[in-house]
Amino acid sequence: MPTYSHSRLSTYENCPLQYKFVYIDRIKREKEGIEAFLGNRVHETLKKCYDNLQRTKCPTLDELTECFNGLWHKYWHEGISINREDLSAEHYRALGEKMLESYYRRYIPTCTDLTLGTEMMLNFPLDDSNKYRFTGLVDRLARDLSGIFWIHDYKTGGHLPGQDDVDRERQLALYQVGVRKRWPDFKDIRLVWHYLAFDCELVSSRTEDSLKQLVTDTIQLIDTIEADSEFVPRETPLCDWCDYPDLCPQRKHFFTVENLPPNEYLTEPGVILVNKYAELKQQAGEIDREMEKVKEALIDYAKKENVNAIKGSDYKARIKFDEKLKFPGKNDPERCLLDNTIIQAGKWSDVSQLDTTTLSRIIEHQSWDRSLIERVLKYGKLEQSTTISLSRIKEAEE
């Protein structure tokens, strides 16, 4: 079994097919975005800063800025992509300087904690049998004057989460598990995220029970990944940032036609078929609405004239009026009372039936215990079905 990381788990959660491309097929795409480039240079600069502090050499702000700019120019290359057309490379470089300046003024001159490691690699088992292994890179591990150990993480993105979000965050909490395995005497450990673009830090601490549950959940996720043989793509807003649009069945056609000139785009077979299907779908909708109006008019006419059959030029219409007993639906407040009445009478087995659609959804989302799912699956079989749905591209993206 491979060693897992937070990024590996997150890739699967975001899109199983992308996971397959990256970690199973190992298809490499050398695309580097400006945001990742900026983050790497900031991390490298802070690593050097704290490495110097370990040697009792406190850098000045000018030295920190000079280090950042030196790394920026050393590693810059023309293949770095900038998705936002209104922003330039210079904007991101200046943003890096600003983040480092804010961080420096807040922490460096008054730093009293002891740095135990920077960009420290962890590789540890999640279970006692050493079957499930996890790896990660701690930006900085430190101990303050009161004896508390701190796992630091630097964030350079433009999103500031809430406290609830970091209290549920998996990555640093698993790093805490790894730190405790390496140093069992490190009892009091806190997690801190530095959101550099906002000059803000968020702190979280985990109980022993929450860490045990996290390990259990992580092992279950790894089991799900290892058992997956389909790797079905999952379409989300993150698809716009994916490196594999030419291989994904959800995006391949978009990738194929997006750069075609207008005359070729309008004659591309897939485009023609979708446009025709959309046209017919619209016509069918208009016809359905018109038929509903005529149907209502026929019913009103039959009631008014007290007739059950109406003659046309070539056809006749028969109208049948029936009364049908109707009970509260599943979402009706009275449904629970109705169910209880039947259950208390001991007649529930006479009227209950299995909702197979809900059952399929439970199996798909692994909502039940795995052993129960395996027993239920013995009664199921896969059948091929095909549906076509239609939506405007703009509406789907929104």
Secondary structure, 3 states (H helix, E strand, C coil): CCCEEHHHHHHHHHCHHHHHHHHHCCCCCCCEEHHHHHHHHHHHHHHHHHHHHHCCCCCCHHHHHHHHHHHHHHHCCCCEECCCCCCCHHHHHHHHHHHHHHHHHHHCCCCCCEEEEEEEEEEEECCCCCCCEEEEEEEEEEECCCCCEEEEEEECCCCCCCHHHHHHCCHHHHHHHHHHHHCCCCCCEEEEEEEHHHCEEEEECCCHHHHHHHHHHHHHHHHHHHHCCCCCCCCCHHHHHCCCCCCCCCCHHHHHHCCCCHHHHCCCHHHHHHHHHHHHHHHHHHHHHHHHHHHHHHHHHHHHHCCCEEECCCCEEECCCCCCCCCCCCCCCCHHHHHHHHHHCCCHHHHCCCCHHHHHHHHHCCCCCHHHHHHHHCCCCCCCCCCCCCCCHHHHHC
